[in-house]
Amino acid sequence: MLENLINILNLQNPWIILAILAMAPITEARGAIIYGLSQNLNPLNVFIISITLNTLAIIPLLYILRLKQIMTFIHKIIGKRITNIIEKNKKRFELYEELALFSFVAIPAIGTGAWTGALIATILKIDMRKSFYIITAGIFAAALIVFLGTNSIFFLLK
């Protein structure tokens, strides 16, 4: 699917692809770092650009998710069941909400990134500014884990 999009847009510049991957909901900074390092781009630039663009994508997302119409639509998509599970566990989550949100975003696994973290922060009604800082820290931690892991693997394969 991603390859089809790249062909349709006729993207040849690896930095543009890196930017798109860094802001996309599934790949985020983690996928962009793996792509950038696999393309032999400057590692420090890949790291900084991936984190920056992933973070910049979250700013409008946090505002958009707080719109009532958007949340109604999201409730229809994810269903009341998942929302109820989140609401039911809200008391437990509130004890460690900063640590829990940070940990969720910082785990470099599919579905645990900044986009999902922003959705959870919105459903749990965590302050927007606080959410942004926590999600940004999580993005940095996940990106660092992926960056170090990917660099180590490429080093070992040389």
C-alpha positions, -999 to 999 in steps of 0.1 A, spaced: 0 0 0 28 24 9 47 15 -22 16 23 -43 13 57 -27 50 64 -33 46 53 -70 15 75 -74 32 105 -60 64 96 -79 85 103 -48 121 99 -55 136 120 -27 143 98 4 140 129 27 104 135 15 95 99 21 111 101 56 90 132 63 58 114 53 66 84 73 75 105 104 41 121 103 20 91 93 -1 74 121 13 39 117 50 44 110 56 77 130 92 85 140 100 49 146 93 38 110 109 69 96 141 62 115 143 26 102 137 38 67 162 67 69 190 46 83 183 19 57 187 45 30 221 55 44 209 90 52 227 110 79 218 93 111 217 124 133 195 143 107 172 113 104 168 112 142 161 149 146 138 153 116 118 121 125 112 133 161 104 169 151 79 160 124 62 133 145 59 159 173 46 186 149 19 162 137 6 158 172 -1 195 178 -31 198 154 -42 163 163 -47 172 200 -69 201 190 -89 182 164 -96 153 187 -111 176 212 -139 186 188 -172 171 198 -180 160 163 -147 142 159 -151 124 192 -186 113 183 -172 99 151 -143 82 169 -168 66 194 -187 52 164 -154 38 149 -138 23 180 -172 15 196 -186 21 230 -170 -11 243 -134 2 240 -144 36 253 -161 20 283 -130 -1 290 -109 31 290 -134 49 312 -137 19 336 -99 19 341 -97 57 344 -94 56 382 -63 33 379 -49 53 351 -53 86 370 -29 74 397 -1 72 372 -15 90 342 18 107 332 39 76 336 12 54 319 8 77 289 46 81 286 51 44 287 24 37 262 39 61 237 75 51 244 70 14 237 81 10 201 54 -13 189 27 -9 163 -4 9 177 14 24 207 26 57 193 19 93 195 -14 92 175 -29 66 198 -15 83 228 -32 115 217 -65 97 214 -62 81 248 -52 115 264 -83 130 248 -107 102 259 -93 105 294 -95 143 293 -59 149 302 -48 185 299 -38 193 263 -5 209 272 4 182 297 -5 156 271 17 172 245 48 172 267 42 136 279 36 124 243 67 143 231 89 126 257 74 93 247 82 100 210 118 108 220 122 76 241 107 53 214 127 70 187 159 66 207 152 29 213 146 23 176 175 44 166 200 26 188 185 -8 180 186 -2 142 221 13 143 233 -18 163 217 -42 138 232 -23 108 266 -22 125 265 -60 131 255 -67 95 284 -48 81 
